[in-house]
Amino acid sequence: MILLTGATGTVGGLTARRLGGTEPVRLLTRDPRRAADLAGPHTEVVGGDFEDPAGLRRALAGVRSALLVTVDPLTHAHDENFLTAARSAGVRHVVKVTTLSVVEPEATDLVTEWHRENERLLRASGLTWTVLRPRAFMSNTLGWARSIREDGVVRAPHGDAATAAVDPRDIAEVAVRALTDVAEHAGRGHALTGPDEVSPVRQTEILSELLRRPLRFLELTDDQVLAGLLRRYPAPVARALMESASRGRAGAKGRVDPIISELLGRPARSYRDWATEHLATFRA
């Protein structure tokens, strides 16, 4: 049995779809109704919360391998509770999703340090582990969809800051390999990037070409970006994301790693590949 957390999120949901029907899968989510479309003959959905140790132990009963995705950078309790429950339940292997910035010494923002500590907790847990360290998700540009549909405009910061963004489908495929082939992936940290670095301006150009309509890129100021982040996140997290973005503007996030092509036997998907598959979302 494989257990997936984050099944209603990007990586967890894609991983669930790739595993569905191949072997027994259990999806852990706070609201099972949101994952109902993922249920099937070999996939069960259970309710649970990282703050409920007893519920975690029940969910992990009979599980041999688990995908751990946590999202609150203001607490380590979620990872601590999950790992304790996994060890108690006899789980063999945990695949943890963090971020590529954990291996970059100059990255000292709150979110990166949170991921670093969660990796340390995993390594100290006594469980067999694999860490997936993706760069920014290509799917983050779905946030542009409404303004593209309605105004033909992309509004984003740091238009020329190139990032080796990764297709979440590639992350999910690596996750499946790590969950099902423990011997190959145990004790490894995989740096997951796209095949090239691409800036927001270039992403806008690619979307314009595929949509066959002109799009304009309007660069947001730091004040505008911070105001938007503060509407979505607590102030410490918003400031950490601003700090991370400033590193990207300085060119810290453009390095391409070949591990996806090595693990999957094909090139990592490009932004054009991703955009082509999601073009309907951007159409007017």
C-alpha positions as CSV (number, residue, x, y, z in Angstrom):
1,M,0.0,0.0,0.0
2,I,1.2,3.5,-0.9
3,L,-0.1,6.5,0.9
4,L,-0.1,10.0,-0.7
5,T,-0.6,13.3,1.2
6,G,-1.4,16.4,-0.7
7,A,-3.7,14.5,-3.0
8,T,-5.8,17.6,-3.7
9,G,-2.7,19.6,-4.6
10,T,-0.6,19.7,-7.7
11,V,2.0,17.0,-7.2
12,G,-0.1,14.7,-5.0
13,G,-3.0,14.7,-7.4
14,L,-0.8,14.0,-10.4
15,T,1.0,11.2,-8.6
16,A,-2.3,9.7,-7.6
17,R,-3.5,9.6,-11.2
18,R,-0.3,7.9,-12.3
19,L,-0.5,5.3,-9.6
20,G,-4.2,4.7,-9.8
21,G,-4.9,1.1,-11.0
22,T,-1.3,-0.1,-10.7
23,E,-1.3,-1.0,-7.0
24,P,-3.3,-0.1,-3.9
25,V,-3.1,3.6,-3.0
26,R,-4.5,5.5,-0.1
27,L,-5.0,9.3,-0.3
28,L,-4.9,11.3,2.9
29,T,-6.8,14.6,2.8
30,R,-8.5,16.9,5.2
31,D,-11.6,17.0,3.0
32,P,-12.2,13.6,1.3
33,R,-14.9,15.2,-0.9
34,R,-12.3,17.2,-2.8
35,A,-10.5,14.0,-3.8
36,A,-13.6,12.0,-4.6
37,D,-12.8,12.0,-8.4
38,L,-9.5,10.2,-7.6
39,A,-11.1,7.2,-5.8
40,G,-11.3,3.9,-7.6
41,P,-11.1,0.1,-7.3
42,H,-7.5,0.4,-6.1
43,T,-7.6,3.9,-4.6
44,E,-9.2,4.8,-1.3
45,V,-9.6,8.3,0.1
46,V,-9.4,8.8,3.9
47,G,-9.8,11.9,6.0
48,G,-7.0,13.1,8.2
49,D,-5.0,16.0,9.5
50,F,-1.3,16.5,10.2
51,E,-2.3,17.8,13.6
52,D,-4.0,14.6,14.6
53,P,-1.3,11.9,15.4
54,A,-3.9,9.2,16.1
55,G,-5.6,9.8,12.8
56,L,-2.2,9.7,11.1
57,R,-1.4,6.3,12.6
58,R,-4.7,4.9,11.4
59,A,-4.2,6.3,7.9
60,L,-0.6,4.8,7.8
61,A,-1.6,1.3,8.9
62,G,-0.4,-1.2,6.3
63,V,1.4,1.4,4.3
64,R,4.9,0.6,3.0
65,S,5.8,3.8,1.1
66,A,4.4,7.4,1.5
67,L,4.6,10.7,-0.3
68,L,4.9,13.6,2.2
69,V,3.9,17.1,1.1
70,T,3.5,19.8,3.8
71,V,2.6,23.4,3.1
72,D,2.7,25.5,6.3
73,P,6.2,27.1,6.7
74,L,5.3,28.4,10.1
75,T,5.4,25.0,11.8
76,H,7.5,21.8,11.8
77,A,4.8,19.9,13.8
78,H,3.2,18.5,10.6
79,D,6.3,16.8,9.5
80,E,7.2,15.7,13.0
81,N,3.7,14.2,13.6
82,F,3.7,12.4,10.2
83,L,7.2,10.9,10.6
84,T,6.5,9.7,14.2
85,A,3.2,8.1,13.0
86,A,5.0,6.5,10.0
87,R,7.7,5.0,12.2
88,S,5.1,3.7,14.6
89,A,3.0,2.2,11.7
90,G,6.0,0.4,10.2
91,V,6.2,2.5,7.1
92,R,9.3,1.5,5.1
93,H,10.0,4.6,2.9
94,V,9.0,8.3,2.8
95,V,9.4,10.4,-0.3
96,K,9.4,14.1,0.7
97,V,8.9,17.1,-1.5
98,T,10.9,20.2,-0.6
99,T,12.6,22.8,-2.9
100,L,15.9,23.1,-4.8
101,S,16.9,26.1,-2.8
102,V,17.8,23.9,0.2
103,V,21.1,23.1,-1.4
104,E,21.9,26.7,-2.2
105,P,23.9,28.3,0.7
106,E,22.9,31.8,-0.2
107,A,19.2,30.9,0.2
108,T,18.4,31.8,3.8
109,D,14.7,32.9,3.6
110,L,12.2,31.4,6.1
111,V,10.6,29.0,3.6
112,T,13.9,27.5,2.5
113,E,15.1,27.1,6.1
114,W,11.7,25.4,6.9
115,H,12.4,22.9,4.1
116,R,15.9,22.4,5.3
117,E,14.7,21.5,8.8
118,N,12.1,19.2,7.5
119,E,14.7,17.4,5.5
120,R,16.8,17.1,8.6
121,L,13.8,15.6,10.5
122,L,13.3,13.1,7.8
123,R,17.0,12.0,7.7
124,A,16.9,11.7,11.5
125,S,13.7,9.7,11.6
126,G,15.2,6.3,11.0
127,L,13.1,5.8,8.0
128,T,14.4,5.1,4.5
129,W,13.9,8.4,2.5
130,T,14.1,10.1,-0.8
131,V,13.9,13.9,-1.2
132,L,12.4,15.6,-4.3
133,R,13.7,19.2,-4.8
134,P,11.9,20.9,-7.6
135,R,12.5,24.4,-8.9
136,A,9.4,26.6,-9.5
137,F,6.4,24.9,-11.0
138,M,5.5,25.8,-14.6
139,S,1.9,25.6,-13.4
140,N,2.4,28.7,-11.4
141,T,1.7,30.6,-14.6
142,L,-1.9,29.4,-14.4
143,G,-2.3,32.5,-12.2
144,W,-2.0,34.5,-15.4
145,A,-5.0,32.8,-17.0
146,R,-7.7,35.3,-16.1
147,S,-5.8,38.4,-17.1
148,I,-4.8,36.7,-20.4
149,R,-8.3,35.7,-21.2
150,E,-9.9,39.0,-20.3
151,D,-7.2,41.6,-21.2
152,G,-4.4,39.9,-23.1
153,V,-2.0,40.9,-20.4
154,V,0.5,39.1,-18.1
155,R,1.2,41.0,-14.9
156,A,4.2,39.6,-13.1
157,P,7.5,40.7,-11.4
158,H,11.0,40.5,-12.8
159,G,10.2,39.8,-16.4
160,D,13.8,39.0,-17.4
161,A,14.6,36.7,-14.5
162,A,15.1,33.3,-16.0
163,T,14.2,30.2,-14.0
164,A,14.6,26.5,-14.8
165,A,11.0,25.9,-14.0
166,V,9.7,22.3,-14.0
167,D,6.6,20.6,-15.3
168,P,4.7,19.1,-12.3
169,R,4.0,16.1,-14.4
170,D,7.7,15.3,-14.4
171,I,7.8,15.7,-10.6
172,A,4.9,13.2,-10.3
173,E,6.6,10.7,-12.6
174,V,9.8,10.9,-10.5
175,A,7.7,10.5,-7.3
176,V,6.1,7.3,-8.7
177,R,9.6,5.9,-9.4
178,A,10.8,6.8,-5.9
179,L,7.7,5.4,-4.2
180,T,7.8,2.1,-6.1
181,D,11.5,1.4,-6.5
182,V,13.0,2.1,-3.0
183,A,16.3,0.4,-3.7
184,E,17.0,2.7,-6.6
185,H,16.1,6.0,-4.9
186,A,16.7,5.5,-1.1
187,G,19.0,8.1,0.4
188,R,18.9,10.3,-2.7
189,G,18.0,13.9,-3.2
190,H,16.8,14.7,-6.7
191,A,17.1,18.2,-8.1
192,L,14.2,18.6,-10.5
193,T,14.3,21.3,-13.2
194,G,13.0,21.9,-16.6
195,P,15.3,21.5,-19.7
196,D,16.2,25.2,-20.0
197,E,15.8,28.5,-18.2
198,V,12.9,30.6,-19.2
199,S,11.8,34.1,-18.1
200,P,8.3,35.4,-17.6
201,V,8.7,37.5,-20.7
202,R,9.6,34.5,-22.7
203,Q,6.8,32.5,-21.2
204,T,4.4,35.3,-22.3
205,E,5.9,35.1,-25.8
206,I,5.4,31.3,-25.9
207,L,1.7,31.6,-24.8
208,S,1.2,34.4,-27.4
209,E,2.6,32.1,-30.1
210,L,0.4,29.2,-29.1
211,L,-2.7,31.2,-28.6
212,R,-2.1,33.1,-31.9
213,R,-3.0,36.4,-30.3
214,P,-0.8,39.3,-29.0
215,L,-0.1,39.4,-25.3
216,R,1.5,42.2,-23.3
217,F,3.8,41.8,-20.4
218,L,3.4,44.4,-17.6
219,E,6.1,44.2,-14.9
220,L,4.8,44.6,-11.4
221,T,6.7,46.6,-8.8
222,D,8.0,45.1,-5.6
223,D,5.4,47.0,-3.7
224,Q,2.6,45.6,-5.9
225,V,4.0,42.1,-5.5
226,L,4.3,42.3,-1.7
227,A,0.7,43.7,-1.5
228,G,-0.6,40.7,-3.4
229,L,1.4,38.2,-1.3
230,L,0.1,39.8,1.9
231,R,-3.4,39.2,0.8
232,R,-2.7,35.4,0.5
233,Y,0.0,34.7,3.2
234,P,1.1,35.7,6.7
235,A,3.6,38.5,6.7
236,P,6.7,36.3,7.5
237,V,5.9,34.0,4.6
238,A,5.2,36.9,2.2
239,R,8.6,38.5,3.1
240,A,10.3,35.1,2.6
241,L,8.8,34.8,-0.9
242,M,9.9,38.3,-1.8
243,E,13.4,37.4,-0.6
244,S,13.3,34.3,-2.8
245,A,12.1,36.3,-5.8
246,S,15.0,38.7,-5.4
247,R,17.4,35.8,-5.7
248,G,15.7,34.8,-8.9
249,R,16.1,38.3,-10.3
250,A,19.8,38.0,-9.5
251,G,20.0,34.8,-11.7
252,A,20.2,32.2,-8.9
253,K,17.5,29.9,-10.3
254,G,18.5,29.3,-13.8
255,R,20.7,26.3,-13.5
256,V,19.4,23.2,-15.3
257,D,19.9,19.7,-13.8
258,P,19.8,16.6,-16.0
259,I,18.4,14.2,-13.4
260,I,14.9,14.1,-14.8
261,S,16.1,12.9,-18.2
262,E,18.4,10.4,-16.5
263,L,15.6,8.9,-14.4
264,L,12.8,9.0,-16.9
265,G,14.8,8.2,-20.0
266,R,13.5,11.2,-21.9
267,P,14.1,14.9,-21.8
268,A,12.3,17.0,-19.2
269,R,9.2,18.7,-20.6
270,S,9.7,22.2,-21.7
271,Y,7.5,25.2,-20.9
272,R,6.1,25.0,-24.5
273,D,5.2,21.4,-23.8
274,W,3.4,22.3,-20.6
275,A,1.6,25.3,-22.1
276,T,0.4,23.3,-25.1
277,E,-1.3,20.8,-22.8
278,H,-3.0,23.6,-20.8
279,L,-3.8,26.1,-23.5
280,A,-7.5,25.8,-23.1
281,T,-7.2,27.5,-19.7
282,F,-5.7,30.6,-21.3
283,R,-8.1,30.9,-24.2
284,A,-10.5,33.8,-24.3
